Amino acid sequence: MWTKKHIGAALIVSSLYGLGHAEQNITSDTDFYGQSEPVYPSPNGTGRGDWADAYKKASAMVAQMTLEEKNNLTYGISTTENGCSGNIQAIPRLGFTGMCLQDAGNGVRFTDFVNSYPSGLHVGASWNKSLAHDRAWHMGGEYKKKGVQVALGPVVGPLGRVVTGGRNWEGPSNDPYLGGVMGAESVRGLQDQGVISSVKHFIANEQELYRNPTLDDQNRTIESISSNIDDKTMHELYLWPFQDALKAGAANIMCAYNRVNNSYACQNSKILNGLLKTELGFEGFVVTDWDAQHAGVAAALAGLDMAMPDGQSFWGNNFTEAFTNGSVSESRLDDMATRIVASWYKLGQDDSSFPKPGIGMPYNLSRPHDIVNALTKDARPVIYEGAVEGHVLVKNVNKSLPLKSPRLISVFGYDAKAPPAYMPNGQSITSNPWAVGLEPTTLNLADAISASPSDEISNFQVAFNGTLSVGGGSGASAGPYLSAPLDALQQRAYEDGSVVMWDTTTVPGSTGLMEISDACLVFINAFATEGMDRGGAYDDYSDELVNRVAKTCSNTIVVIHNAGTRLVDQFADNPNVTAIVFAHLPGQDSGRALVSLLYGDENFSGKLPYSVAKNESDWENFHHTLAEAPYSHFPQDDFDEGVLIDYRYFDAKNISLRYEFGFGLSYTSFEFSRLEVSSVEDGIDAYPSGNIEQGGAIDLWDVIATVNATVQNTGDRVGAEVAQLYVGIPSGPVKQLRGFEKVKIPAGGDVQVSFPLTRRDLSSWNVNAQKWELQSGSYNIFVGSSSRSLPLTSKLDIVTK
């Protein structure tokens, strides 16, 4: 329920942070020294594997640079020549063109003539690997045409530990395996176009509140939140998707705003020097999130390579002095410069065909500027298919969907219509407080709404002024058009000769129109944005809207554009609510894709990339952590649950769910059979022994077992099913996702799916040995259509040396 407690959690101000007990507060960070293990020196990149040629060229170029030129590579500059989020200076005499760094993971931001792609969460809900790659590939082509060297995405962290986290919508899933696979495909797609992929946010940036330092009411600094994580949890959960991205070849990692074990992520030697550059063999460069640098010498020694959007306050001339007085060795600067230039070479950006940095990024979109059109016809099918496949049907009583030649449809809800303004994201819109690509600032309920269930609703709980196709903040994007649901429904009515009526402005009372409608569609949303966390997982206003319509209309279909997990228990069991669709954030083809699904032109195939509980209290980590005494100035978030988040937690606690992780309905039906599990050779080494290349020990990726199963389409129309493999590792969670395959099957047909299992998939992190370990024992194997519908089970026995 949306209460004052929720509002206080979402819009908390520093004066409420228990400062009346100042005598109890810790006031010095010396209390936390040593909680993050120091790892020095920062390892040099070596050019291992397929980085060899790039490093050879980069080393030769850096050897010709002056101290000032090398230094200039490590921080951004301000310029009016383009509108890039970040710029690195060119070195014309050596042929280095400079770099444009630009947001974000769902499309090119702060420009025009580009597409708005389905969000990371939406693509995660598709569970389609090739779609994730193709989406990123077309997006990468647009970045390249706009003269962007570094695309600031994809997001694989946050993982969604905090259910109300404001940026959960930017990443694919709450599960590290699904997030890692989809993130890796995104890296490959972007970099196949020659654009550097910046994988973010490293690491454990799980809430927006306190992500940056702030001041209390007495002008004292409140430091960023510290994510306090044990070594096993770090490896098995939060590091997992980043490791997949590195294995895929990621050339850049963005360090996060938060502290990790009380050391800022962008100057944390354990995570940068230790985990990233040593254990995982990262050969690329580390860049700060914007303004996330908190030190000069300390950050450089800890493994930071580039500061954005500038580094003058800590680096610049101060950095040059640090080299000359010996505080930082010139070999560290050489490594920083070499990593940056090697990434540039590895992606082929030295080629003369690569556009000039920022050529399609106007400094001021509201003034006349040269147009660089990055739109292509080839991207359209991928954008549309991505929009279609991320929709998840979770309720469909008596086959109310697909719609069957309806004569009259009634449409209700604020989310059905297009926003009153739709302009290139980032451009000032003074006439409208909410528009695509901009965070809402004043979302007030309309005065005409009467009998509202509550007069308290967070300004950031819903996007009241129009349909939600993307979340807010740096991940937002605006395309060449927006297909809103109501517009697409009217177009369908024109084609079919049917009637569509609507009321998107009020909470409707009982009307005869509802009683004679073949279907009543209710559109609501759940907004999320960078910079703050959501206040809850539902709001009473929207739920009452649904129930008001369902009171009179016996065929009420609910569509939710949700930027994160959204509860539905206030209406899910209403007998007149016959269908519920989680529509997520589909991008520019939102309405067009939805209508094709509602009418059965397309089949639902999406699956939930998160769990939907029945109550907010079912989660252990529902809300973000506050700054409370004695840590009012050093907020502490202890990840005591370990690896038990989302379905792992619900399984461990045996909590009943409304809709489980991996769940989603189709217009057809499927059955699973013929489970086969290959055996692992007895006497296999417990620990990997291979050389380190980017992504870790190379034999972690060796396939040591295979699981096969058959999926049959038992219905009467073609459909796609996501076959999911879960493994129960000894002494681990009940089950963990370790494979998935999406297969399209004709009616009556069947397909065999195969799941290769790597050494890493079957290992757990041994803290004492500091290695991934295969355990001797019996591993439970589960295959099915969701995390709680797993009809096929078997065992895999492993005997190690």
C-alpha positions in Angstrom: 0.0 0.0 0.0 1.1 3.5 -0.8 1.5 5.2 2.6 3.4 8.0 4.2 6.0 5.5 5.1 6.6 4.8 1.5 6.8 8.4 0.6 9.3 8.9 3.3 11.4 6.1 2.0 11.3 7.5 -1.5 11.7 11.2 -0.8 13.7 11.0 2.4 15.6 14.1 3.3 18.8 14.3 5.3 17.3 16.0 8.3 15.4 12.7 9.1 18.5 10.6 9.4 18.7 10.3 13.2 21.1 13.2 13.6 19.5 13.9 17.0 21.8 11.1 18.2 24.9 12.7 16.8 26.9 11.6 19.8 26.4 8.0 18.7 27.4 8.6 15.1 30.7 7.5 13.5 32.2 10.6 12.1 35.5 9.3 10.6 36.0 6.7 7.8 39.1 5.4 9.7 36.6 3.1 11.5 36.2 1.3 8.2 39.9 1.0 7.0 40.8 -2.5 5.9 37.3 -3.8 5.3 38.1 -3.9 1.6 41.3 -5.8 1.1 44.1 -3.7 -0.5 45.5 -5.1 -3.7 48.5 -3.4 -5.2 50.2 -2.7 -7.6 47.7 -2.2 -10.4 48.5 -4.9 -12.9 49.6 -3.9 -16.4 47.6 -5.1 -19.4 49.5 -7.8 -21.2 47.7 -8.1 -24.6 46.8 -11.8 -24.0 44.7 -13.7 -26.5 43.0 -11.7 -29.2 44.3 -8.4 -27.7 47.8 -9.0 -28.8 47.8 -7.0 -32.0 45.9 -4.1 -30.4 48.4 -3.9 -27.6 51.4 -4.0 -30.0 50.0 -1.0 -31.8 49.0 0.8 -28.7 52.4 0.4 -27.0 54.1 1.8 -30.1 51.8 4.8 -30.1 52.1 5.5 -26.3 55.9 5.3 -26.5 55.8 8.3 -28.8 53.5 10.4 -26.5 54.6 13.2 -24.2 53.7 13.0 -20.5 51.0 15.6 -21.2 49.5 13.6 -24.1 49.3 10.5 -22.0 47.8 12.4 -19.1 45.2 13.9 -21.4 43.9 10.5 -22.3 42.8 9.8 -18.7 40.1 12.4 -18.3 37.4 14.1 -20.2 37.2 17.6 -21.5 34.4 20.1 -21.9 33.6 21.2 -25.5 30.9 22.9 -27.5 31.8 21.0 -30.6 29.5 18.2 -29.9 26.9 17.0 -27.4 28.7 13.8 -26.3 28.3 12.9 -22.6 32.1 12.6 -22.5 35.0 13.5 -24.7 38.7 12.5 -24.8 41.1 14.8 -26.6 42.6 13.8 -30.0 46.3 13.6 -30.6 46.5 14.6 -34.3 50.2 14.2 -34.7 49.9 10.5 -33.9 46.7 9.8 -35.6 44.6 9.3 -32.5 41.2 10.8 -33.2 39.9 11.1 -29.7 36.8 9.5 -28.3 33.1 10.4 -27.8 31.4 8.5 -25.0 27.6 8.5 -25.0 24.6 7.1 -23.2 23.2 4.5 -23.1 22.1 0.9 -23.3 18.7 1.4 -25.0 19.6 3.8 -27.8 21.7 6.8 -28.5 20.8 9.7 -26.2 20.9 13.5 -26.7 20.5 13.3 -30.4 17.9 12.8 -33.2 17.3 10.4 -36.1 18.0 7.4 -34.0 15.7 4.6 -32.7 14.4 3.9 -29.2 14.9 0.2 -28.6 13.2 -2.0 -26.1 14.8 -1.7 -22.7 17.3 -4.1 -21.1 14.5 -5.5 -18.9 12.2 -5.9 -21.9 14.8 -7.8 -23.8 15.6 -9.9 -20.7 11.9 -10.9 -20.7 12.2 -12.1 -24.2 14.8 -14.8 -23.1 16.0 -14.6 -26.8 19.8 -14.6 -27.1 19.9 -13.8 -30.8 17.5 -11.0 -30.4 19.7 -9.5 -27.7 22.6 -9.6 -30.1 20.7 -8.2 -33.1 19.3 -5.4 -31.0 22.7 -4.4 -29.9 24.2 -4.8 -33.4 21.7 -2.4 -34.9 22.1 0.0 -32.0 25.8 -0.2 -32.4 25.5 0.8 -36.0 23.6 4.0 -34.9 26.3 4.8 -32.4 28.9 4.4 -35.1 27.1 6.7 -37.5 26.8 9.3 -34.8 30.5 9.2 -34.2 30.4 7.5 -30.8 33.4 5.4 -29.9 32.1 4.2 -26.5 28.5 3.2 -25.9 27.7 3.5 -22.2 26.0 0.1 -21.9 24.9 -2.5 -21.4 23.8 -2.6 -17.8 24.3 -5.9 -15.9 24.3 -4.3 -12.5 22.1 -3.6 -10.5 20.8 -7.1 -10.3 17.6 -6.1 -8.6 18.5 -7.1 -5.0 16.5 -4.1 -3.9 13.1 -4.7 -5.5 12.3 -1.0 -5.7 15.7 0.0 -7.2 15.4 2.9 -9.6 17.6 1.4 -12.3 16.5 -2.3 -12.3 14.8 -1.7 -15.6 18.0 -1.0 -17.4 19.4 -4.5 -16.9 18.0 -7.8 -18.2 17.2 -9.7 -15.1 17.4 -10.3 -11.4 19.2 -13.5 -12.1 23.0 -13.4 -12.7 23.0 -16.2 -15.3 20.2 -14.7 -17.5 21.7 -11.2 -17.0 25.2 -12.5 -17.9 24.1 -14.3 -21.1 22.0 -11.4 -22.4 24.7 -8.9 -21.4 27.3 -10.8 -23.2 25.2 -10.9 -26.4 24.8 -7.1 -26.1 28.5 -6.7 -25.8 29.1 -8.8 -28.9 26.5 -7.0 -30.9 27.8 -3.5 -30.1 31.4 -4.4 -30.6 30.7 -6.3 -33.8 30.0 -2.8 -35.1 33.3 -1.4 -34.0 31.9 0.4 -30.9 33.4 -0.1 -27.5 30.9 -1.5 -25.0 31.0 0.0 -21.5 29.6 -2.6 -19.2 28.2 -1.1 -16.0 27.9 -0.5 -13.0 30.9 -2.2 -11.4 29.8 -3.3 -8.8 26.9 -3.8 -6.4 25.2 -0.5 -7.2 21.9 -1.9 -6.0 20.1 1.2 -4.8 19.8 4.9 -5.9 19.4 6.5 -2.5 22.8 7.5 -1.3 24.6 6.4 -4.5 26.4 9.8 -4.3 27.6 11.8 -1.3 25.2 14.4 0.0 25.0 16.9 2.9 22.9 16.7 6.0 21.1 19.7 7.5 24.3 20.7 9.3 26.3 20.7 6.1 28.2 17.5 7.1 28.9 15.0 4.4 26.9 11.8 4.1 29.1 9.4 2.1 27.8 7.1 -0.5 26.1 3.8 0.5 28.5 0.9 1.2 27.5 -2.4 -0.2 29.1 -4.9 2.2 29.5 -8.2 0.5 31.3 -11.4 1.4 33.7 -13.0 -1.1 31.5 -15.9 -2.0 28.5 -13.8 -2.7 30.5 -11.4 -4.7 31.8 -14.1 -7.0 28.6 -16.3 -7.3 26.2 -13.4 -7.7 27.3 -9.9 -8.5 30.5 -10.6 -10.4 29.0 -13.3 -12.5 27.4 -11.3 -15.3 30.4 -9.0 -15.5 32.6 -12.1 -16.1 30.3 -13.1 -18.9 30.7 -9.7 -20.5 34.5 -9.8 -20.2 34.5 -13.3 -21.8 32.5 -11.7 -24.7 35.3 -9.2 -25.2 34.1 -6.1 -23.4 36.7 -3.3 -23.8 35.5 -1.0 -21.1 34.1 -1.4 -17.6 32.4 1.5 -15.8 32.9 1.6 -12.0 30.0 2.6 -9.9 29.0 5.4 -7.5 28.7 3.4 -4.4 31.3 2.1 -1.9 32.1 -1.6 -1.7 33.0 -2.8 1.7 33.5 0.9 2.6 35.9 1.8 -0.2 34.6 3.8 -3.2 34.1 1.5 -6.2 36.2 3.8 -8.5 39.2 3.7 -6.1 38.7 0.2 -4.7 41.9 -1.7 -5.3 40.3 -5.1 -4.4 37.6 -4.9 -7.1 39.6 -3.1 -9.8 43.2 -4.4 -9.3 42.2 -7.7 -7.7 38.9 -9.0 -9.2 38.8 -7.2 -12.5 42.4 -6.9 -13.7 44.1 -9.9 -12.0 41.5 -12.6 -11.5 39.5 -11.9 -14.6 42.4 -10.7 -16.7 40.7 -7.5 -18.0 42.7 -5.9 -20.8 40.5 -2.9 -21.5 40.2 0.3 -19.5 38.1 1.3 -16.4 36.1 4.6 -16.6 34.2 6.3 -13.8 30.5 6.7 -13.8 30.0 10.5 -14.2 31.5 12.4 -11.3 32.2 9.2 -9.4 35.9 10.0 -8.9 36.8 10.8 -5.2 40.6 10.9 -5.3 43.5 11.4 -7.6 46.6 9.3 -6.7 44.6 6.8 -4.7 42.2 6.1 -7.7 45.0 5.7 -10.2 46.9 3.3 -7.9 43.7 1.3 -7.3 43.2 0.7 -11.0 41.1 3.6 -12.4 42.1 4.5 -16.0 39.8 7.3 -17.1 37.7 9.9 -15.2 34.5 11.3 -16.6 33.2 13.8 -17.5 36.4 15.5 -16.5 39.3 14.8 -14.1 40.6 18.3 -13.5 39.8 18.4 -9.9 41.8 15.3 -9.1 44.0 14.7 -12.2 44.9 17.2 -14.9 47.8 19.3 -13.7 47.7 17.6 -10.3 48.2 14.3 -12.0 51.3 15.5 -13.9 52.7 16.7 -10.6 52.0 13.3 -9.1 54.2 11.7 -11.8 57.0 14.1 -11.5 57.2 13.8 -7.7 56.9 10.0 -7.8 53.5 9.6 -6.1 52.4 7.7 -9.2 54.9 5.9 -11.5 55.0 6.8 -15.1 54.6 3.1 -15.8 51.1 3.3 -14.2 50.3 6.2 -16.6 51.7 4.2 -19.5 49.4 1.3 -18.6 46.4 3.6 -18.4 47.1 5.2 -21.8 47.9 1.8 -23.4 44.7 0.2 -22.2 42.7 3.1 -23.6 44.5 3.2 -27.0 44.5 -0.6 -27.2 40.7 -0.6 -26.9 40.5 2.0 -29.6 42.7 -0.2 -31.9 40.9 -3.5 -31.0 37.6 -2.1 -32.2 39.1 -0.8 -35.5 38.4 2.8 -34.6 41.7 3.8 -36.2 40.2 3.0 -39.6 39.6 6.1 -41.7 36.0 4.9 -42.3 35.1 5.4 -38.7 33.2 8.7 -38.4 34.7 11.7 -36.6 34.0 11.7 -32.9 30.6 13.3 -32.1 29.8 14.1 -35.7 26.1 13.3 -35.2 25.9 14.6 -31.7 24.7 18.3 -31.8 25.7 20.4 -28.9 22.3 22.1 -28.8 19.4 20.1 -30.3 17.0 23.0 -30.1 19.1 25.1 -32.6 19.6 24.3 -36.3 22.2 21.7 -36.9 23.5 19.3 -39.5 21.5 16.1 -39.6 23.3 12.7 -39.4 20.5 10.2 -40.1 21.3 6.9 -38.4 18.0 5.3 -39.1 17.9 2.2 -41.3 15.1 0.0 -42.6 17.0 -3.1 -41.6 16.6 -2.2 -37.9 12.8 -2.0 -38.0 12.1 -5.8 -37.8 14.4 -6.2 -34.9 12.9 -3.3 -33.0 9.4 -4.7 -33.6 10.3 -8.3 -32.7 12.1 -7.1 -29.6 8.9 -5.2 -28.6 6.7 -8.2 -29.2 8.8 -10.8 -27.4 9.3 -8.9 -24.1 5.6 -8.9 -23.3 4.6 -11.5 -20.8 1.1 -12.9 -20.5 0.5 -14.1 -16.9 -3.2 -14.6 -16.8 -5.6 -15.6 -19.6 -8.9 -17.0 -18.2 -11.2 -18.9 -20.7 -9.0 -17.8 -23.6 -10.1 -14.2 -23.3 -7.1 -13.5 -25.5 -6.5 -13.3 -28.3 -9.4 -11.0 -29.1 -11.9 -12.6 -31.5 -13.3 -10.1 -33.9 -14.6 -7.7 -31.2 -17.3 -5.3 -32.2 -16.7 -2.8 -29.4 -13.6 -2.3 -27.2 -13.4 0.2 -24.4 -10.1 1.6 -23.3 -9.3 3.1 -19.9 -6.2 4.3 -18.0 -3.6 7.0 -18.2 -1.0 4.7 -19.8 -3.0 4.1 -23.0 -2.4 7.5 -24.7 0.7 9.1 -26.1 2.4 11.8 -23.9 1.4 15.3 -24.8 4.9 16.1 -25.9 7.5 13.8 -27.6 10.8 15.4 -28.4 14.5 14.4 -28.6 15.5 13.2 -25.1 17.4 15.7 -23.1 15.7 18.7 -24.7 14.0 21.0 -22.3 10.2 20.7 -22.3 8.7 23.4 -20.2 5.1 22.8 -21.2 5.0 19.2 -19.9 6.5 17.8 -16.7 6.8 14.3 -18.1 7.9 13.2 -21.5 9.7 10.3 -22.9 13.4 10.4 -21.9 12.9 12.9 -19.1 12.3 12.1 -15.4 8.9 13.3 -14.1 9.0 16.3 -11.9 5.4 17.1 -10.9 3.0 14.2 -11.6 -0.1 15.3 -9.9 -3.4 13.5 -10.0 -6.0 15.3 -12.0 -8.4 17.4 -9.9 -11.3 15.8 -11.7 -10.6 12.4 -10.2 -13.1 11.7 -7.4 -13.3 8.9 -4.9 -9.6 8.2 -5.1 -8.7 5.4 -2.7 -5.9 7.5 -1.3 -4.8 11.2 -1.5 -1.2 10.1 -1.2 0.6 8.9 -4.3 4.3 9.3 -5.0 5.3 11.7 -7.8 7.5 8.9 -9.1 5.2 5.9 -8.7 3.4 6.3 -12.1 4.0 8.2 -15.3 0.6 9.8 -15.4 0.9 11.9 -18.5 1.2 9.1 -21.1 2.3 5.6 -22.0 5.5 4.4 -20.6 7.9 3.0 -23.3 11.2 3.6 -21.5 12.4 4.5 -17.9 14.0 7.7 -16.8 17.6 9.0 -16.5 20.6 8.4 -18.6 19.2 5.1 -20.0 16.2 6.9 -21.6 15.9 7.3 -25.3 13.5 8.8 -27.8 13.0 7.4 -31.3 11.6 8.8 -34.5 8.0 8.1 -33.4 6.1 6.5 -30.6 3.3 4.0 -31.2 1.0 4.4 -28.2 -1.5 1.6 -27.4 -4.6 3.7 -28.0 -3.3 4.9 -31.4 -2.6 1.3 -32.5 -6.0 0.2 -31.3 -7.7 2.9 -33.3 -5.8 1.9 -36.4 -6.9 -1.7 -35.8 -10.5 -0.6 -35.4 -10.3 1.2 -38.7 -8.9 -1.9 -40.4 -11.5 -4.2 -38.9 -14.5 -1.9 -39.1 -15.0 -2.2 -35.3 -15.5 0.5 -32.7 -13.1 1.7 -30.0 -14.1 4.1 -27.2 -11.9 5.5 -24.5 -11.6 7.5 -21.3 -8.0 7.9 -20.2 -8.5 10.9 -17.9 -10.6 9.6 -14.9 -11.4 6.7 -12.7 -14.5 5.7 -14.4 -17.8 4.9 -12.7 -20.3 2.3 -13.9 -21.4 3.0 -17.5 -23.5 1.1 -19.9 -20.6 1.2 -22.3 -18.7 -1.2 -20.2 -21.6 -3.7 -20.1 -21.9 -3.8 -23.9 -18.1 -3.9 -24.6 -16.7 -7.1 -25.9 -13.5 -6.2 -23.9 -12.4 -3.5 -21.6 -8.7 -2.7 -21.8 -7.1 -1.0 -18.7 -3.6 0.5 -19.1 -1.5 1.4 -16.0 2.2 1.7 -15.4 5.0 1.6 -12.9 7.6 4.2 -13.4 11.3 4.0 -12.4 14.2 6.3 -13.0 17.9 6.8 -12.3 18.5 9.0 -9.3 15.9 7.6 -6.9 14.2 4.4 -6.0 10.6 3.5 -6.4 8.4 3.9 -3.3 6.6 0.6 -3.7 5.7 -2.2 -6.1 2.1 -1.0 -6.7 -0.1 2.0 -6.1 -3.7 2.0 -4.9 -4.8 4.5 -7.5 -4.0 2.3 -10.4 -5.3 -0.8 -8.8 -8.6 0.9 -7.9 -8.9 2.0 -11.5 -8.6 -1.7 -12.6 -11.2 -2.8 -10.1 -13.6 0.0 -11.0 -13.7 -1.1 -14.6 -13.8 -4.8 -13.7 -16.8 -4.2 -11.4 -19.0 -3.7 -14.5 -17.0 -5.2 -17.4 -16.8 -9.0 -17.3 -13.9 -9.1 -19.7 -11.4 -6.7 -18.3 -7.8 -7.0 -19.7 -5.0 -5.3 -17.8 -1.8 -4.1 -19.5 1.0 -2.9 -17.3 4.0 -1.0 -18.6 6.3 -1.8 -15.7 9.8 -0.6 -15.2 10.5 -3.3 -12.6 8.6 -5.8 -10.5 5.0 -4.9 -10.1 2.5 -6.5 -7.7 -1.0 -7.3 -8.9 -2.7 -9.0 -6.0 -5.3 -6.3 -5.5 -6.9 -7.3 -8.7 -5.4 -10.6 -9.9 -8.1 -12.8 -8.4 -11.0 -10.6 -9.5 -13.1 -12.9 -11.7 -13.8 -10.2 -14.2 -10.1 -9.5 -14.7 -9.6 -12.2 -17.4 -6.1 -11.4 -18.6 -3.0 -9.6 -17.3 0.0 -8.6 -19.5 3.3 -7.3 -18.1 4.2 -5.1 -21.1 7.5 -3.8 -19.6 9.2 -1.1 -21.6 8.9 -1.9 -25.3 10.4 1.2 -26.9 9.0 3.0 -29.9 7.0 0.1 -31.3 5.0 -0.3 -28.1 1.4 0.0 -29.2 2.0 -1.7 -32.6 3.6 -4.8 -30.9 1.0 -5.0 -28.2 -2.0 -4.9 -30.5 -0.5 -7.6 -32.7 -0.4 -9.8 -29.6 -3.8 -8.9 -28.3 -5.4 -9.8 -31.6 -3.4 -13.0 -32.1 -1.3 -11.9 -35.1 1.6 -12.7 -32.9 1.9 -15.2 -30.0 3.1 -14.4 -26.5 6.5 -15.9 -25.8 8.0 -13.7 -23.1 8.9 -15.0 -19.6 9.3 -13.1 -16.4 13.0 -12.3 -15.7 12.1 -11.7 -12.0 9.6 -13.2 -9.5 6.3 -11.6 -8.6 5.4 -12.1 -5.0 2.0 -11.6 -3.4 3.0 -8.9 -0.9 5.8 -6.5 -0.4 6.5 -8.2 2.9 7.4 -11.4 1.1 10.7 -9.9 0.1 13.6 -9.6 2.5 15.2 -6.6 0.6 12.2 -4.7 -0.6 13.2 -1.2 0.2 16.5 0.5 0.0 18.8 1.0 3.1 18.6 4.3 5.0 21.4 6.2 6.7 20.7 5.5 10.4 22.7 6.0 13.6 25.5 5.1 14.2 26.1 5.2 10.5 24.2 8.4 9.6 27.2 9.7 7.7 28.5 6.3 6.4 25.3 4.4 5.3 25.9 0.6 5.5 24.0 -2.0 3.5 25.0 -5.5 4.7 24.2 -8.1 2.0 23.6 -10.7 4.8 21.2 -12.7 2.5 24.3 -13.9 0.5 23.3 -15.3 -2.8 19.6 -15.7 -1.8 17.9 -13.1 -3.9 14.7 -13.4 -6.0 13.7 -17.0 -6.7 16.7 -18.4 -4.7 15.3 -16.6 -1.7 11.7 -17.6 -2.3 12.8 -21.2 -2.8 14.9 -21.2 0.4 12.0 -19.8 2.4 9.3 -21.8 0.7 7.3 -18.7 -0.1 4.2 -19.0 -2.3 4.4 -16.6 -5.3 1.8 -15.0 -7.5 4.0 -15.6 -10.6 7.4 -17.3 -10.5 10.6 -16.4 -12.2 10.6 -17.7 -15.8 6.8 -17.9 -16.0 4.8 -16.8 -19.0 1.8 -18.1 -20.9 1.3 -18.7 -24.7 -1.7 -19.1 -27.0 -0.5 -22.7 -27.5 0.7 -25.4 -25.1 4.0 -27.3 -24.6 5.2 -30.5 -23.0 8.7 -31.6 -22.0 10.1 -35.2 -22.3 13.1 -37.4 -22.9 15.6 -35.9 -20.5 19.1 -37.0 -21.0 22.1 -36.1 -18.8 25.7 -36.9 -19.8 28.1 -38.0 -17.2 31.2 -36.1 -16.1 34.4 -38.0 -16.3 35.4 -39.4 -12.9 38.5 -37.9 -11.4 38.1 -34.5 -12.9 40.2 -31.8 -11.3 38.3 -29.9 -8.6 39.9 -26.6 -9.6 40.6 -24.9 -12.9 44.3 -24.8 -13.9 44.2 -22.9 -17.2 46.0 -19.7 -18.0 44.2 -16.4 -17.3 42.8 -14.6 -20.3 40.1 -12.0 -20.3 37.2 -13.6 -18.5 39.3 -15.7 -16.1 40.9 -19.1 -16.2 40.3 -20.4 -19.7 39.3 -23.9 -18.6 36.4 -22.4 -16.6 34.6 -22.3 -19.9 35.2 -25.9 -20.8 32.0 -27.9 -21.4 32.1 -30.9 -19.0 28.5 -32.1 -19.2 25.4 -31.8 -21.5 21.7 -32.0 -20.8 19.2 -32.7 -23.6 15.4 -32.6 -23.5 12.6 -32.6 -26.0 9.9 -29.9 -26.2 6.7 -30.6 -28.1 4.0 -28.0 -29.1 0.8 -29.8 -28.1 -1.4 -26.9 -29.2 -3.0 -25.9 -32.5 -0.8 -23.0 -33.5 2.8 -22.1 -33.8 4.5 -20.8 -30.7 7.9 -20.3 -29.0 8.8 -21.9 -25.7 11.7 -21.1 -23.4 13.2 -24.4 -22.1 14.9 -23.7 -18.8 17.6 -25.7 -17.1 18.2 -25.3 -13.4 20.9 -27.0 -11.3 21.0 -27.7 -7.6 24.7 -27.5 -6.7 25.7 -29.3 -3.4 25.6 -26.8 -0.5 24.2 -24.2 -2.7 20.7 -22.7 -3.4 17.8 -25.1 -4.1 18.3 -24.4 -7.8 20.1 -21.9 -10.0 19.4 -21.2 -13.7 22.2 -22.7 -15.8 20.8 -22.8 -19.3 17.9 -21.7 -21.5 16.9 -22.0 -25.1 14.1 -20.3 -26.9 12.7 -22.5 -29.6 9.9 -21.8 -32.1 7.8 -24.9 -32.8 5.0 -25.5 -35.3 1.7 -27.0 -34.0 2.2 -30.7 -33.3 6.0 -30.5 -33.8 8.8 -31.1 -31.4 12.4 -29.9 -31.0 15.3 -31.3 -29.0 17.1 -28.7 -26.9 20.7 -29.1 -25.7 22.2 -27.3 -22.7 26.0 -27.4 -22.5 27.3 -27.1 -18.9 30.7 -25.6 -18.3 33.0 -26.1 -15.4 32.0 -22.6 -14.2 28.3 -23.5 -14.4 28.8 -26.4 -12.0 31.3 -24.8 -9.6 31.0 -22.8 -6.4 33.5 -20.3 -5.1 35.9 -21.7 -2.5 36.9 -18.8 -0.3 39.9 -20.5 1.2 41.3 -21.7 -2.1 40.3 -18.5 -3.9 39.2 -20.6 -6.8 36.1 -22.0 -8.4 35.6 -25.6 -7.2 33.8 -28.6 -8.6 32.5 -30.6 -5.6 32.2 -34.3 -5.5 28.6 -35.2 -5.1 25.2 -35.4 -6.6 23.9 -32.4 -8.6 20.1 -32.1 -9.1 19.0 -31.4 -12.7 15.7 -29.7 -13.5 14.2 -28.8 -16.9 10.9 -27.1 -17.6 9.1 -23.9 -18.5 9.7 -21.9 -15.3 11.5 -22.0 -12.0 8.5 -23.7 -10.4 7.3 -25.8 -13.4 10.0 -28.3 -13.9 8.6 -31.7 -14.9 11.9 -33.3 -15.9 14.3 -34.1 -13.1 17.5 -36.2 -12.9 20.9 -36.3 -11.2 24.4 -35.6 -12.3 27.1 -37.2 -10.2 30.6 -35.7 -10.1 33.7 -37.3 -8.6 36.7 -35.0 -8.4 40.4 -35.8 -7.7 
